[in-house]
């Protein structure tokens, strides 16, 4: 896609994770991944939520927090492909511990399905 780019987000452990950034309405393939819901403004990107899933496209399409993502002004999604479930969990928790996104505050929602 022409509008994609990559960014590195580091977790609380300082481990860097490379994410490919896509506009929210992009057609994504269904991979196992850690993902970040982002809001872009003139200063850059804010992480609204960090999640993980075994099938990215259907997971995001039917996410229980879809309305909250819209209300928070989501504009992009960052995707970090990770096929191993235990690694997805560890990476998600590492990123949540570092960024403490507001929409992750209610606990873990939308785990691997």
C-alpha positions in Angstrom: 0.0 0.0 0.0 1.2 3.5 -0.7 0.2 5.0 2.6 1.9 2.5 4.8 5.0 3.1 6.9 6.8 1.5 9.8 7.4 2.6 13.3 9.1 1.1 16.3 7.3 1.0 19.7 9.2 -0.2 22.7 7.8 -2.0 25.6 8.4 -1.6 29.3 11.3 -4.0 28.9 12.8 -1.7 26.3 12.4 -4.4 23.7 11.6 -2.7 20.3 8.8 -4.0 18.2 8.4 -3.0 14.5 4.9 -2.1 13.4 3.6 -1.5 9.9 1.2 1.4 10.1 -2.0 1.4 7.9 -4.9 3.8 7.6 -7.8 2.4 9.7 -10.0 1.4 6.7 -7.2 -0.6 5.0 -7.9 -4.2 3.9 -5.7 -6.2 6.2 -4.9 -9.9 5.8 -5.7 -12.2 8.6 -2.4 -12.9 10.5 -1.6 -13.6 14.1 -0.5 -10.2 15.3 0.0 -7.7 18.1 -1.7 -4.5 17.0 -2.0 -0.9 18.2 -5.0 1.3 17.5 -3.6 4.8 16.8 -4.8 8.4 16.5 -2.7 10.6 14.3 -2.6 14.4 14.9 -0.1 17.1 13.9 2.3 15.9 16.6 2.4 12.3 15.5 0.6 9.2 16.8 -1.0 8.3 20.1 -1.6 4.7 21.1 -5.2 4.3 22.1 -5.2 0.5 22.6 -2.8 -2.5 22.3 -4.3 -5.8 21.4 -3.5 -9.2 20.0 -5.3 -11.7 17.8 -4.9 -14.9 15.8 -6.9 -13.4 12.9 -6.4 -9.7 12.4 -9.1 -8.7 9.9 -12.2 -10.4 11.5 -11.0 -9.5 15.0 -10.8 -5.8 14.2 -14.1 -5.8 12.2 -16.0 -7.2 15.2 -14.0 -5.8 18.1 -16.0 -5.1 21.2 -14.3 -1.7 21.6 -15.0 -0.5 18.0 -17.3 2.3 19.2 -14.7 3.4 21.8 -12.0 3.4 19.1 -14.2 5.7 16.9 -15.0 7.9 19.8 -11.3 8.2 20.7 -10.6 9.4 17.2 -8.8 6.3 15.8 -7.1 6.9 12.4 -4.6 4.1 11.9 -3.7 0.6 13.0 -0.2 -0.6 13.6 0.5 -4.3 12.9 3.3 -6.4 14.3 3.1 -9.9 12.9 3.6 -12.6 15.5 2.5 -16.2 14.8 3.2 -17.6 18.3 0.4 -17.0 20.8 2.6 -16.9 23.9 4.8 -14.3 22.3 1.8 -12.2 21.2 0.7 -12.1 24.8 4.1 -11.2 26.2 4.6 -8.4 23.6 1.1 -7.0 24.2 1.6 -6.9 28.0 5.1 -5.3 27.5 3.6 -2.6 25.4 0.6 -2.0 27.7 2.9 -1.7 30.7 5.0 1.0 28.8 2.2 3.0 27.2 -0.8 2.3 29.6 -3.4 3.2 26.9 -6.7 4.5 28.2 -8.7 1.8 26.4 -6.6 -1.0 28.0 -7.5 0.3 31.4 -10.5 -2.0 31.9 -8.3 -5.0 31.6 -7.6 -7.3 28.8 -10.3 -7.3 26.1 -10.3 -9.2 22.8 -7.6 -11.8 23.4 -6.7 -14.4 20.8 -9.8 -15.8 19.1 
